């Protein structure tokens, strides 16, 4: 039976440390960090995510302003708000909640954010920094996964890691971070032929495909570490579930994360860390 890695517990301990660090820094710099969130529309998932981020930010002492716009807002109005926030020295981090409505060019909007305030790590300059091993802001979810692995002293170096999913937000940066820790990395996706033959070779298996319970026990090597990044609705129960068939895979894995309570809390936690890093960086300019 697997050891379940609790992202909820780990995030709590990190937030406690971060809260203390913010108190100390605020005394030195005269103010606390500030995060601005842009939310467009009323997607239930996005509303829930933003609410969770607001709650977590307030708990650690980060000021957070949410700019909630209607679905039909013009792209130019979102653009103007981002430019305003870029020029506001009291704002340390800017987060554009995705997805945006189809009439808004997501890449264009993300590229407008000041890279030093891009706490999601999505700006091309921060993406380039990751791939060139330069200083920049790391994307929250992959950063959270690495933190989860490190919390259990799970060896990454020399291990065979398989990432199932190739999104620019999770899969691709996840693979790069594992590669930087000297794992031998394979990236798979929905069109990979004979996927199970590859996943069964993984010492560390990261599932970020976005398909409910797609990774089954017969796809997992005995004793593998399985990290589930998915957030889907179970078609049978309508409840939140991951990309991994937890009940059965947990009988084979050595370590595993659950959904909810695994990677999700760590993503928010790393967002808070990135905001604090951006805040400190602004005083070094």
TORLO-383100 format. One line per 8 residues: number of its first residue (from 1); their letters; for each residue x, y, z of N, C-alpha, C, O. Coordinates in steps of 0.001 Angstrom, whole numbers. Example, Ala and Ser with C-alpha at 12.3 -4.5 7.8 and 13.67 -1.06 7.14 Angstrom:
1 = AS = 13190,-5690,7800,12300,-4500,7800,13200,-3300,7800,14236,-3319,8465  12850,-2250,7080,13670,-1060,7140,12900,30,7870,13409,1138,8039
This chain:
1 = XXXXXXXX = 845,-1203,0,0,0,0,880,1253,0,1892,1301,699  501,2248,-772,1295,3462,-930,1289,4342,321,385,4287,1155  2340,5152,408,2345,6274,1343,1762,7465,594,2259,7841,-467  720,8048,1142,65,9191,493,804,10471,887,948,10776,2070  1264,11206,-108,1926,12488,143,844,13561,214,159,13825,-774  695,14170,1368,-354,15170,1564,139,16560,1180,988,17138,1858  -390,17077,110,-81,18447,-268,-704,19443,689,-175,20536,892  -1812,19071,1267,-2497,19955,2220,-1618,20218,3441,-1459,21364,3862
9 = XXXXXXXX = -1054,19160,4001,-210,19306,5195,1084,20046,4879,1515,20911,5641  1704,19697,3742,2956,20351,3375,2737,21831,3097,3534,22669,3518  1662,22152,2392,1362,23557,2082,1136,24359,3356,1538,25520,3440  498,23750,4340,244,24428,5613,1557,24799,6294,1708,25917,6785  2504,23866,6324,3783,24143,6974,4570,25218,6227,5224,26058,6845  4502,25189,4889,5205,26200,4094,4566,27569,4283,5267,28578,4372  3243,27606,4346,2556,28885,4548,2875,29472,5917,2980,30690,6060  3027,28628,6908,3387,29119,8244,4759,29791,8216,4949,30862,8792
17 = XXXXXXXX = 5709,29151,7540,7044,29742,7402,6991,31027,6596,7630,32017,6952  6222,31011,5497,6114,32170,4626,5493,33350,5367,5910,34493,5181  4500,33073,6201,3850,34125,6986,4854,34837,7892,4825,36060,8026  5741,34060,8511,6768,34650,9383,7762,35475,8569,8176,36556,8989  8139,34957,7407,9087,35676,6545,8496,37000,6070,9204,38002,5973  7204,37000,5776,6539,38227,5320,6490,39268,6426,6678,40458,6172  6240,38831,7643,6229,39760,8779,7577,40447,8938,7645,41657,9154  8649,39667,8830,9996,40224,8958,10282,41189,7816,10793,42286,8039
25 = XXXXXXXX = 9956,40783,6596,10235,41612,5425,9430,42912,5446,9922,43963,5036  8194,42828,5927,7341,44027,5977,7910,45081,6926,7772,46281,6688  8541,44631,7987,9165,45574,8923,10359,46268,8287,10643,47430,8576  11049,45547,7426,12215,46108,6745,11803,47060,5620,12379,48138,5473  10812,46661,4832,10461,47399,3617,9257,48323,3769,8961,49110,2870  8570,48235,4888,7483,49173,5160,6135,48813,4582,5183,49582,4711  6035,47667,3952,4758,47208,3429,4811,45701,3177,5890,45111,3112  3635,45088,3036,3546,43657,2750,3435,43456,1235,3142,44411,515
33 = XXXXXXXX = 3660,42248,741,3491,41983,-694,2049,42190,-1137,1115,42071,-344  1888,42502,-2417,553,42711,-2977,420,41966,-4298,1278,42059,-5176  -681,41223,-4415,-976,40433,-5606,-2260,40937,-6252,-3261,41143,-5567  -2235,41134,-7556,-3412,41531,-8318,-3863,40357,-9181,-3056,39756,-9890  -5151,40034,-9120,-5709,38928,-9895,-6732,39472,-10882,-7619,40236,-10501  -6614,39086,-12140,-7586,39460,-13163,-8431,38238,-13494,-7911,37209,-13925  -9721,38360,-13291,-10666,37266,-13525,-11732,37749,-14501,-12380,38766,-14255  -11917,37034,-15598,-12904,37403,-16607,-13960,36309,-16709,-13643,35143,-16943
41 = XXXXXXXX = -15212,36700,-16530,-16306,35746,-16651,-16652,35069,-15338,-16130,35428,-14283  -17541,34083,-15417,-18059,33418,-14220,-17924,31900,-14284,-18782,31164,-13797  -16829,31447,-14894,-16560,30011,-14901,-16440,29518,-13463,-15677,30075,-12673  -17190,28480,-13126,-17262,28020,-11736,-15892,27564,-11228,-15533,27821,-10079  -15132,26887,-12091,-13806,26453,-11695,-12894,27622,-11383,-12182,27620,-10379  -12921,28626,-12258,-12076,29803,-12053,-12472,30565,-10798,-11614,31012,-10037  -13778,30710,-10586,-14252,31393,-9383,-13766,30679,-8123,-13358,31317,-7154  -13816,29355,-8150,-13383,28560,-7007,-11878,28704,-6789,-11425,28873,-5657
49 = XXXXXXXX = -11110,28638,-7869,-9658,28762,-7764,-9263,30118,-7188,-8405,30205,-6310  -9899,31175,-7693,-9564,32524,-7231,-9940,32693,-5759,-9205,33317,-4994  -11068,32144,-5374,-11476,32220,-3969,-10446,31545,-3073,-10104,32061,-2009  -9952,30384,-3511,-8925,29682,-2744,-7637,30475,-2656,-6985,30483,-1612  -7263,31143,-3739,-6051,31954,-3752,-6203,33173,-2846,-5264,33556,-2148  -7380,33775,-2859,-7635,34925,-1985,-7511,34530,-517,-6884,35239,270  -8100,33416,-156,-8063,32942,1225,-6627,32642,1665,-6210,33045,2751  -5882,31939,824,-4513,31565,1170,-3609,32792,1276,-2765,32870,2169
57 = XXXXXXXX = -3787,33747,365,-2969,34960,381,-3190,35746,1672,-2235,36201,2301  -4433,35899,2054,-4746,36650,3278,-4177,35965,4517,-3766,36629,5469  -4157,34630,4500,-3649,33877,5656,-2164,34104,5895,-1705,34059,7036  -1406,34351,4820,39,34553,4992,416,36032,5047,1585,36367,5233  -562,36911,4886,-283,38341,4992,-4,39030,3681,601,40102,3664  -434,38439,2576,-301,39075,1260,-1602,39793,922,-2681,39202,973  -1490,41073,577,-2670,41810,110,-3048,41292,-1273,-2179,41022,-2102  -4341,41156,-1514,-4771,40652,-2821,-5968,41458,-3309,-6961,41613,-2598
65 = XXXXXXXX = -5861,41966,-4526,-6951,42689,-5184,-7398,41873,-6391,-6588,41536,-7254  -8687,41558,-6447,-9225,40806,-7583,-10066,41733,-8443,-10990,42387,-7959  -9730,41778,-9737,-10475,42585,-10696,-11329,41626,-11518,-10837,40954,-12425  -12610,41577,-11185,-13525,40607,-11797,-14359,41307,-12874,-15148,42206,-12579  -14173,40883,-14113,-14854,41496,-15246,-15882,40539,-15845,-15771,39321,-15711  -16873,41111,-16502,-17885,40305,-17174,-17287,39617,-18409,-16264,40044,-18943  -17938,38569,-18835,-17471,37732,-19942,-17228,38534,-21222,-16320,38216,-21990  -18041,39577,-21454,-17976,40312,-22721,-17035,41520,-22694,-17081,42355,-23596
73 = XXXXXXXX = -16194,41619,-21682,-15261,42746,-21621,-14374,42754,-22861,-14006,41697,-23374  -14035,43935,-23335,-13177,44060,-24511,-11727,43773,-24134,-11279,44068,-23025  -11008,43187,-25096,-9599,42858,-24859,-8793,44101,-24481,-7902,44033,-23634  -9103,45226,-25107,-8347,46450,-24840,-8494,46886,-23386,-7575,47477,-22820  -9645,46598,-22780,-9855,46981,-21383,-9006,46126,-20442,-8482,46623,-19445  -8872,44833,-20766,-7990,43962,-19981,-6537,44409,-20173,-5752,44445,-19225  -6204,44742,-21403,-4849,45221,-21712,-4519,46471,-20912,-3429,46577,-20349  -5445,47413,-20855,-5209,48663,-20132,-5030,48419,-18638,-4216,49079,-17993
81 = XXXXXXXX = -5784,47478,-18088,-5652,47173,-16662,-4276,46570,-16365,-3651,46905,-15359  -3813,45684,-17239,-2494,45077,-17034,-1404,46133,-17108,-474,46127,-16302  -1516,47039,-18070,-512,48105,-18179,-527,48987,-16926,521,49427,-16452  -1712,49233,-16406,-1835,50028,-15180,-1161,49316,-13997,-452,49943,-13209  -1388,48013,-13886,-803,47239,-12792,710,47112,-12951,1443,47118,-11962  1175,46998,-14192,2620,46952,-14446,3314,48198,-13913,4434,48128,-13406  2640,49334,-14031,3226,50617,-13639,2958,50992,-12180,3418,52030,-11703  2215,50141,-11482,1883,50401,-10080,2953,49772,-9197,3039,48548,-9098
89 = XXXXXXXX = 3769,50604,-8555,4885,50101,-7752,4443,49387,-6476,5249,48725,-5822  3174,49521,-6124,2685,48831,-4931,2252,47401,-5238,1984,46623,-4323  2184,47052,-6530,1777,45708,-6961,3023,44889,-7276,3839,45280,-8111  3161,43755,-6606,4333,42897,-6792,4069,41750,-7747,4969,41325,-8471  2840,41243,-7759,2509,40109,-8606,1211,40328,-9358,272,40925,-8831  1158,39844,-10594,-52,39911,-11415,-373,38503,-11892,480,37815,-12452  -1600,38087,-11666,-2050,36768,-12099,-3284,36926,-12977,-4278,37516,-12554  -3226,36410,-14174,-4385,36383,-15067,-4985,34990,-14984,-4374,34022,-15437
97 = XXXXXXXX = -6182,34880,-14408,-6806,33575,-14233,-7249,33018,-15585,-7992,33659,-16327  -6781,31828,-15881,-7144,31158,-17128,-8200,30098,-16873,-8255,29552,-15771  -9051,29783,-17862,-9001,30288,-19234,-9695,31637,-19377,-10565,31996,-18584  -9288,32374,-20408,-9951,33606,-20790,-10993,33304,-21858,-10891,32284,-22541  -11995,34170,-22019,-12984,33964,-23084,-12308,33921,-24454,-11224,34475,-24635  -12949,33264,-25408,-12347,33026,-26721,-12038,34308,-27493,-11140,34325,-28335  -12779,35381,-27209,-12537,36610,-27969,-11303,37363,-27478,-10925,38378,-28063  -10677,36877,-26413,-9468,37501,-25879,-8268,36604,-26196,-8290,35405,-25917
105 = XXXXXXXX = -7238,37188,-26771,-6029,36451,-27142,-5195,36190,-25890,-4549,37097,-25366  -5212,34955,-25417,-4548,34617,-24157,-3051,34889,-24205,-2499,35483,-23279  -2388,34456,-25283,-941,34651,-25378,-589,36135,-25343,371,36542,-24689  -1375,36934,-26053,-1108,38378,-26086,-1232,38980,-24694,-395,39784,-24285  -2269,38594,-23969,-2506,39145,-22633,-1401,38715,-21666,-900,39535,-20896  -1020,37434,-21699,39,36946,-20821,1356,37664,-21105,2112,37986,-20188  1618,37911,-22390,2869,38563,-22775,2939,40016,-22336,4024,40596,-22277  1781,40615,-22024,1759,42008,-21575,2213,42165,-20131,2671,43236,-19733
113 = XXXXXXXX = 2087,41103,-19349,2427,41186,-17924,3934,41399,-17757,4737,40723,-18401  4305,42328,-16903,5709,42556,-16571,6310,41237,-16078,5809,40670,-15107  7370,40732,-16719,7943,39440,-16318,8310,39364,-14839,8239,38295,-14234  8702,40498,-14256,9081,40496,-12836,7860,40389,-11927,7990,40144,-10728  6662,40575,-12512,5423,40459,-11737,4607,39232,-12144,3515,39000,-11626  5145,38460,-13068,4458,37284,-13606,4597,36099,-12645,5447,35230,-12841  3767,36072,-11619,3911,35069,-10557,3447,33676,-10983,3666,32708,-10255  2816,33559,-12141,2462,32244,-12691,3641,31613,-13436,3678,30401,-13648
121 = XXXXXXXX = 4593,32446,-13825,5736,31945,-14582,5413,31619,-16026,6061,30763,-16627  4406,32299,-16599,3953,31998,-17958,4546,32917,-19025,4499,32590,-20211  5104,34063,-18623,5638,35003,-19604,6806,34355,-20356,7598,33632,-19752  6922,34608,-21676,8010,34006,-22451,9393,34203,-21839,10251,33328,-21955  9614,35342,-21189,10928,35574,-20594,11183,34607,-19432,12299,34115,-19262  10139,34338,-18635,10305,33385,-17536,10399,31949,-18047,11122,31127,-17483  9660,31654,-19122,9767,30331,-19749,11187,30128,-20269,11774,29064,-20076  11740,31150,-20930,13103,31071,-21444,14105,30902,-20311,15072,30149,-20437
129 = XXXXXXXX = 13876,31598,-19214,14780,31496,-18066,14828,30070,-17526,15888,29576,-17142  13659,29411,-17503,13612,28024,-17049,14449,27140,-17962,15240,26327,-17482  14286,27288,-19257,14969,26412,-20210,16449,26742,-20356,17239,25894,-20771  16829,27977,-20014,18237,28374,-20109,18937,28305,-18752,20106,28669,-18631  18217,27837,-17740,18754,27731,-16372,19205,29086,-15833,20244,29206,-15184  18399,30093,-16120,18669,31435,-15628,17664,31799,-14544,16644,31128,-14388  17949,32855,-13799,17048,33288,-12737,15737,33791,-13327,15731,34615,-14241  14640,33292,-12800,13308,33702,-13245,12266,33139,-12304,12606,32528,-11290
137 = XXXXXXXX = 11004,33336,-12627,9907,32833,-11802,9428,31509,-12389,9060,31441,-13562  9434,30461,-11573,9065,29119,-12030,7559,28917,-12003,6892,29444,-11113  7001,28164,-12955,5557,27880,-12953,5162,27105,-11698,5884,26223,-11233  3997,27462,-11167,3609,27026,-9815,3394,25524,-9670,3882,24925,-8712  2671,24906,-10603,2341,23491,-10432,3576,22597,-10514,3769,21774,-9619  4426,22714,-11545,5640,21897,-11550,6535,22149,-10343,7126,21218,-9796  6631,23402,-9933,7416,23743,-8748,6844,23039,-7520,7591,22551,-6672  5515,22989,-7430,4858,22310,-6326,5124,20815,-6319,5288,20216,-5257
145 = XXXXXXXX = 5170,20205,-7509,5445,18773,-7620,6856,18463,-7121,7051,17513,-6363  7827,19252,-7538,9205,19046,-7084,9289,19192,-5563,9997,18432,-4902  8571,20161,-5014,8565,20368,-3563,7966,19164,-2842,8452,18770,-1781  6914,18579,-3411,6308,17370,-2843,7311,16212,-2824,7441,15516,-1817  8004,16013,-3921,8994,14940,-3998,10111,15154,-2974,10523,14221,-2284  10588,16385,-2887,11671,16692,-1950,11233,16513,-495,12044,16163,363  9960,16753,-224,9472,16657,1162,9571,15245,1714,9628,15045,2927  9592,14271,816,9711,12862,1218,11106,12300,889,11328,11090,929
153 = XXXXXXXX = 12033,13207,564,13405,12806,223,13437,11747,-878,14251,10824,-858  12531,11908,-1834,12475,10986,-2974,13580,11360,-3964,13638,12492,-4446  14439,10411,-4254,15554,10658,-5163,15047,10862,-6594,14285,10053,-7124  15485,11947,-7192,15139,12241,-8585,16303,11905,-9507,16105,11362,-10594  17508,12226,-9074,18694,12004,-9887,18849,10537,-10266,18797,9648,-9416  19036,10310,-11545,19273,8963,-12033,18022,8127,-12239,18103,7002,-12733  16871,8662,-11869,15621,7909,-11986,15006,8104,-13377,15256,9099,-14057  14202,7129,-13769,13439,7233,-15021,12119,7913,-14703,11298,7360,-13972
161 = XXXXXXXX = 11909,9095,-15236,10684,9856,-14998,9865,9925,-16282,10399,10191,-17358  8577,9684,-16156,7670,9783,-17301,6594,10816,-16981,5911,10724,-15961  6455,11797,-17866,5432,12832,-17725,4373,12570,-18784,4669,12581,-19979  3147,12336,-18351,2046,12090,-19282,1255,13387,-19416,431,13715,-18563  1514,14117,-20492,913,15432,-20710,1978,16387,-21199,3112,16346,-20720  1639,17243,-22138,2655,18110,-22756,2214,19575,-22820,2646,20310,-23708  1371,19996,-21902,924,21392,-21903,2084,22313,-21544,3036,21904,-20880  1988,23556,-21991,3002,24554,-21655,2927,24961,-20194,3891,25494,-19644
169 = XXXXXXXX = 1789,24712,-19566,1594,25114,-18176,2166,24089,-17207,2749,24458,-16187  2006,22807,-17515,2447,21764,-16581,3434,20786,-17228,4583,20697,-16794  3005,20059,-18251,3788,18952,-18773,5193,19316,-19225,6159,18675,-18810  5326,20333,-20069,6634,20697,-20608,7572,21249,-19527,8705,20780,-19422  7138,22232,-18717,8051,22697,-17656,8338,21628,-16607,9416,21614,-16013  7373,20729,-16375,7589,19644,-15418,8746,18761,-15887,9624,18398,-15104  8730,18428,-17162,9792,17604,-17721,11149,18289,-17594,12148,17649,-17267  11176,19601,-17857,12442,20343,-17768,12968,20375,-16339,14172,20235,-16124
177 = XXXXXXXX = 12086,20558,-15360,12525,20598,-13965,13076,19245,-13513,14050,19186,-12763  12455,18172,-13969,12958,16835,-13642,14303,16584,-14325,15204,15984,-13740  14424,17048,-15556,15682,16920,-16292,16794,17690,-15586,17928,17219,-15503  16466,18871,-15080,17452,19681,-14363,17894,19027,-13059,18956,19346,-12523  17079,18117,-12558,17443,17361,-11350,18058,16006,-11725,18158,15101,-10896  18458,15894,-12964,19208,14735,-13471,18402,13444,-13554,18956,12352,-13425  17092,13568,-13769,16290,12396,-14113,16405,12164,-15618,16732,13080,-16372  16136,10939,-16042,16015,10630,-17467,14528,10700,-17794,13738,9899,-17296
185 = XXXXXXXX = 14152,11657,-18630,12742,12032,-18764,12163,11646,-20122,12784,11860,-21163  10961,11072,-20088,10181,10814,-21290,8868,11573,-21186,8198,11524,-20155  8498,12277,-22254,7212,12985,-22297,6259,12188,-23177,6571,11888,-24330  5094,11847,-22628,4057,11147,-23390,2824,12042,-23508,2728,13078,-22849  1891,11627,-24353,695,12423,-24571,-416,11529,-25108,-264,10310,-25187  -1521,12142,-25471,-2702,11372,-25870,-2488,10550,-27142,-3224,9594,-27387  -1501,10906,-27942,-1252,10181,-29191,-45,9240,-29103,380,8671,-30109  493,9085,-27912,1602,8151,-27737,1108,6721,-27954,107,6306,-27369
193 = XXXXXXXX = 1812,5983,-28792,1426,4598,-29039,1936,3692,-27911,3053,3852,-27420  1091,2740,-27520,1434,1789,-26465,1946,2520,-25223,3035,2245,-24720  1132,3452,-24748,1507,4296,-23615,1899,3477,-22391,2862,3811,-21700  1163,2413,-22124,1409,1615,-20918,2814,1031,-20892,3408,893,-19822  3348,689,-22053,4697,111,-22085,5747,1114,-21624,6805,730,-21126  5454,2393,-21791,6380,3455,-21369,6156,3809,-19902,7114,3920,-19138  4897,3987,-19505,4623,4371,-18115,5057,3283,-17143,5408,3581,-16001  5039,2035,-17578,5434,935,-16690,6939,915,-16408,7404,189,-15530
201 = XXXXXXXX = 7694,1723,-17166,9131,1821,-16924,9471,2950,-15954,10626,3097,-15554  8482,3739,-15580,8742,4940,-14791,8987,4643,-13312,8220,3929,-12667  10083,5215,-12793,10287,5248,-11344,9444,6366,-10737,8928,6250,-9625  9320,7450,-11502,8487,8594,-11108,7529,8865,-12254,7954,9147,-13374  6244,8780,-11975,5220,8973,-13005,4388,10197,-12657,3753,10244,-11603  4391,11181,-13537,3625,12416,-13344,2464,12413,-14335,2684,12418,-15547  1236,12407,-13834,46,12370,-14683,-576,13757,-14765,-1090,14280,-13777  -522,14347,-15960,-1096,15690,-16148,-1749,15776,-17520,-1543,16735,-18265
209 = XXXXXXXX = -2534,14764,-17836,-3162,14661,-19148,-4538,15320,-19196,-4974,15786,-20248  -5219,15356,-18050,-6546,15955,-18000,-7659,15002,-18369,-8686,15419,-18905  -7464,13707,-18082,-8492,12695,-18339,-8741,11888,-17069,-7811,11322,-16493  -9980,11838,-16644,-10332,11221,-15370,-9900,9759,-15294,-10262,8949,-16148  -9125,9432,-14264,-8707,8063,-13939,-8096,7330,-15130,-8281,6124,-15295  -7371,8071,-15948,-6789,7515,-17177,-5648,6542,-16876,-5482,5536,-17566  -4868,6851,-15845,-3738,6000,-15475,-4240,4897,-14554,-4650,5152,-13421  -4201,3668,-15057,-4708,2523,-14299,-3545,1687,-13760,-2392,1888,-14140
217 = XXXXXXXX = -3868,753,-12874,-2831,-20,-12187,-1932,-787,-13143,-739,-941,-12882  -2491,-1268,-14247,-1680,-2045,-15192,-684,-1181,-15961,132,-1706,-16718  -743,158,-15774,173,1078,-16444,1310,1531,-15528,2147,2343,-15921  1333,1000,-14311,2259,1495,-13292,3185,377,-12817,2751,-748,-12571  4462,711,-12696,5455,-245,-12185,5310,-396,-10674,5013,571,-9972  5517,-1584,-10192,5498,-1836,-8750,6549,-960,-8066,7727,-971,-8423  6078,-193,-7061,6988,654,-6295,7245,2025,-6877,8068,2768,-6344  6571,2383,-7949,6768,3694,-8564,6203,4802,-7678,5318,4573,-6853
225 = XXXXXXXX = 6733,5996,-7869,6178,7205,-7251,5215,7815,-8255,5597,8097,-9391  3964,8023,-7845,2932,8504,-8766,2378,9843,-8270,1821,9932,-7176  2540,10869,-9085,2051,12207,-8757,914,12556,-9717,1099,12574,-10934  -256,12831,-9157,-1464,13092,-9946,-1760,14585,-9980,-2128,15179,-8967  -1595,15181,-11150,-1820,16622,-11314,-3233,16912,-11831,-3648,18069,-11885  -3963,15876,-12205,-5268,16067,-12827,-6320,16668,-11909,-6260,16527,-10688  -7266,17328,-12514,-8433,17864,-11797,-9637,17704,-12721,-9898,18554,-13572  -10356,16616,-12542,-11458,16271,-13436,-12705,15937,-12633,-12648,15768,-11415
233 = XXXXXXXX = -13821,15844,-13323,-15046,15358,-12699,-15188,13871,-12965,-15120,13427,-14112  -15385,13102,-11901,-15619,11665,-12053,-16955,11473,-12760,-17981,11921,-12250  -16971,10822,-13918,-18227,10672,-14676,-19290,9866,-13926,-20479,9984,-14224  -18877,9056,-12966,-19836,8240,-12213,-20387,8969,-10995,-21583,8899,-10711  -19507,9676,-10270,-19929,10323,-9016,-20097,11835,-9140,-20694,12471,-8272  -19565,12411,-10226,-19576,13852,-10453,-18703,14610,-9449,-18784,15834,-9343  -17873,13871,-8717,-16965,14490,-7757,-15602,14716,-8400,-15289,14153,-9450  -14794,15554,-7744,-13460,15844,-8251,-12583,14600,-8179,-12565,13900,-7166
241 = XXXXXXXX = -11867,14334,-9245,-10927,13212,-9260,-9728,13584,-10118,-9744,14591,-10826  -8689,12761,-10047,-7480,13037,-10793,-7384,12254,-12087,-8366,11691,-12570  -6182,12230,-12639,-5903,11461,-13850,-5577,10008,-13520,-5476,9167,-14414  -5412,9718,-12229,-4985,8398,-11783,-6128,7670,-11081,-6858,8260,-10285  -6271,6402,-11380,-7232,5542,-10671,-6635,5234,-9297,-5993,4202,-9099  -6860,6144,-8361,-6155,6115,-7077,-6345,4798,-6330,-5368,4217,-5858  -7553,4327,-6214,-7833,3147,-5385,-6992,1946,-5805,-6496,1206,-4955  -6832,1752,-7099,-6085,591,-7587,-4587,860,-7727,-3768,-2,-7411
249 = XXXXXXXX = -4230,2054,-8201,-2814,2382,-8368,-2107,2460,-7018,-927,2122,-6916  -2815,2900,-5988,-2206,3016,-4662,-1778,1667,-4092,-989,1619,-3147  -2280,589,-4645,-1886,-753,-4198,-517,-1156,-4758,104,-2102,-4274  -45,-419,-5796,1233,-755,-6430,2316,295,-6174,3496,-42,-6086  1923,1555,-6054,2897,2638,-5930,3537,2651,-4538,2952,2173,-3567  4747,3207,-4464,5396,3394,-3164,4912,4691,-2516,4646,4739,-1314  4802,5739,-3332,4258,7026,-2901,3241,7470,-3943,3372,7162,-5128  2228,8194,-3488,1181,8656,-4402,522,9902,-3821,509,10094,-2605
257 = XXXXXXXX = -24,10747,-4692,-818,11889,-4236,-2286,11659,-4579,-2614,10953,-5533  -3158,12267,-3782,-4595,12155,-4003,-5131,13435,-4631,-4494,14487,-4585  -6298,13319,-5208,-7042,14478,-5703,-8438,14408,-5113,-9163,13443,-5356  -8835,15430,-4328,-8075,16639,-3968,-7090,16377,-2827,-7032,15274,-2283  -6317,17410,-2474,-5422,17328,-1324,-3984,17000,-1645,-3178,16804,-735  -3638,16934,-2936,-2271,16607,-3321,-1552,17794,-3921,-1029,18646,-3203  -1529,17846,-5255,-803,18900,-5954,-1522,20248,-5865,-871,21291,-5820  -2853,20235,-5839,-3616,21488,-5834,-3192,22484,-4766,-2899,23633,-5098
265 = XXXXXXXX = -3146,22087,-3486,-2718,23024,-2445,-1295,23530,-2644,-969,24654,-2262  -447,22694,-3245,933,23099,-3483,1033,24139,-4594,1910,25002,-4559  146,24063,-5569,136,25068,-6641,-146,26447,-6057,530,27420,-6392  -1141,26525,-5189,-1464,27808,-4550,-325,28262,-3652,18,29444,-3621  260,27321,-2923,1369,27632,-2036,2551,28223,-2806,3168,29191,-2362  2856,27638,-3950,3961,28128,-4765,3648,29474,-5404,4554,30268,-5658  2380,29733,-5664,1970,31055,-6133,2299,32113,-5074,2796,33193,-5394  2015,31788,-3819,2315,32713,-2722,3830,32919,-2596,4298,34037,-2385
273 = XXXXXXXX = 4579,31834,-2726,6043,31939,-2679,6562,32807,-3814,7442,33643,-3613  6014,32606,-5004,6445,33405,-6154,6131,34883,-5957,6905,35749,-6365  4991,35169,-5329,4633,36567,-5048,5626,37193,-4083,6019,38348,-4244  6030,36425,-3082,7008,36918,-2105,8369,37118,-2767,9060,38097,-2485  8751,36200,-3640,10014,36334,-4379,9991,37585,-5254,10967,38333,-5306  8861,37809,-5946,8725,39009,-6786,8791,40279,-5938,9408,41271,-6326  8153,40228,-4794,8160,41353,-3840,9589,41691,-3415,9983,42857,-3458  10358,40701,-3012,11740,40937,-2603,12578,41454,-3764,13455,42300,-3590
281 = XXXXX = 12288,40927,-4957,13035,41344,-6140,12844,42798,-6476,13758,43434,-7000  11679,43343,-6187,11394,44720,-6523,12191,45709,-5662,12394,46859,-6052  12640,45248,-4489,13442,46123,-3622,14924,46062,-3955,15731,46803,-3395  15274,45157,-4885,16667,45034,-5298,16965,45871,-6541,18116,46021,-6952  15884,46417,-7131,16069,47180,-8371,16736,48509,-8086,16974,49291,-9006
